[in-house]
Each structure stands twice: as C-alpha cells, then as structure tokens.
C-alpha cells in the first residue's frame, strides 16, 4: 500500500531489490540510476562496508511526475544480501509495494538463491503479506556465465509460477530496464485505495 | 489579523512553529517507510528525501534492538555531533519527527517542544484523514492508465 499524502498531493511507492549476496542488486540500481534523466531522479545513496558490499541499503527516489493531480514517486531500495544481515533485510521490506528478486545464475549459487527467496517469503509473511500474491519479479542475473542455470529452474524448486521471470546481465545493462518496467507496472496495476 | 490557533494550523505551520519555538534549524515529519510528509525551517543544506530514508532505516534498526532488550521500541533517539545534533521522536506508530538543531544547550527545550507540538501533529494527521473530501480521492483507473504510459516512456528509453 503506497503512502498517500492528501494534503500535499503526493503518492509514494516503495520498490525493493532482494536477493542473495553478490547477485547484482546494487548493479541493477546503479544502472537504472545512470540511465534516468537528472530531472526525475534524486541522488543515489549507497551505504557500503569496506568490502563494498551492501551493509544497510542503497536508495534513490524516482519522480514519475504529476499523474491525475498527484505527484508520484517511486522510492527504490536494495537490501543487504549477506546472510548475517537478516535483521536489516527484513526491515527494508516494511511498507514495500513490490519486490524484484535478483537471482545469481551461477550453478554453485543455486542453494543460496532458494534460501534467500524463502527468506524473502518469510519476511513478507511477517508483515502479513501473502508472498504468492505480492507484486514480484524474478530476475536471473549473470546470464553471460558459461554454465548458467536454466531459466525456470528456481521456480520449479520453489513451486512458483514463471509469469514474471526475466534474464539479465546487469553489469552490461541487459534486462535491467525491462525488469524495473515490469515491476513498476505490477505495482501500479495492484494499486487500489 | 488574529494569529491562527494551533489546532487550525496545517501540519506545515505546526512544524514551522515548532522550529521557531524550539530554536532549531529544521524539522521533518516522516513516515516509518522513509517518506517525507512535511518539512519546515532551513532545509537547503541537506537532501531531505535521502535523510528521511536513512532515518527510517535507523529507527527500524533501533526498534529491533529495543525488542532484544524487552522493549517494544525506543520512542526517542538522540544523535549528538560537534556542531549539529538530531532529535528523533515517534509521533504515531507510523510517523516520526526529526529535529536538527545546533546549540546542544537547548536540548531540553527541543525535547519539550517536540512533545508539545507532537500532540498537535497527531491531531493534524487524524484531521487530514477525516477531512479528506471526495475531490481529494485519487481517480484510480485514470491514474493507472497515465502511470502505465509514463512507466513505458521512462523505462523504455535507453533500454539495452
């Protein structure tokens, strides 16, 4: 449910990039930020550890403009992927309107993807959200790996549908804008008062 | 002209009065998801959008710490710097107030005013919900149509 400020006529949606450590969540966000024109985006805030992996979150606001009399904003977040940041990961999902799960296509990361996805579902349930009905996109990142896992293999293991799955090579920008477009549309389509 | 009574003020006016009365630099009212609801005072020196997102994250993290020690949450957070300090307090379960001030000697005054004006903000927030007229309602189907078009325009450009 987005935050609606009736006094100032603003609607804010929250989109969160979720996934295991090093799967490319920040790379997705950085690419989107780079591609958008200056007039509609705010500064990209990244809070990194010394190892340059996301400790807390990355964030930037995107101003969609004025729609039906309301100023509409998408606040884009990533969560920290590392196992030991479970607490902050759950917190970032609070108030989320949609989630992009960035999976790592490397075969040795298969288990991490499954574990992280199940954790995401648990996190959503902790906010009384049904993960199977919540707007979500599954992005298979790193499709340029020579032995990338098959598209659909994670969904089979997780027992979920494949309607909103995409392949990507975030370091080259492939599939990144397509993913955020699909996510944004799902969020808007689910919008109700 | 008669000065506006506190209960008739907009939330922006309440926040502006709080800044003046407490001698702070600026104040923000934000949601726990990190969205700015209102701001007042001199906010030119900082990025309030990013600040709201960071403070909301900080407050959430502190809430988890509170739970670890058997508290539901800590209702006040104070960040003391060398020249600037931040007082963060819960206004309702889903909103918080952030006050940035310079002279640490006024901390007592800031706390007092935060509490006093916080009550008016609570009243303002519930009034805002109550007084929502039909003209304020978002025309959902029209909204969706325009938004979907805009999304195509924004995210299709530069696609790889």
Interface residues (C-beta under 8 A of the other chain):
Chain A: X3 X4 X5 X6 X7 X8 X9 X11 X12 X14 X35 X36 X40 X42 X43 X45 X47 X56 X57 X59 X61 X62 X64 X65 X67 X68 X69 X70 X72 X73 X75 X77 X87 X88 X91 X92 X94 X95 X172 X173 X174 X175 X176 X177 X178 X180 X181 X184 X185 X188 X189 X191 X192 X193
Chain B: X10 X11 X31 X32 X33 X34 X35 X37 X38 X47 X49 X50 X53 X54 X57 X60 X61 X64 X128 X129 X132 X136 X137 X138 X139 X140 X142 X143 X144 X146 X147 X148 X150 X151 X152 X154 X155 X156 X157 X158 X159 X160
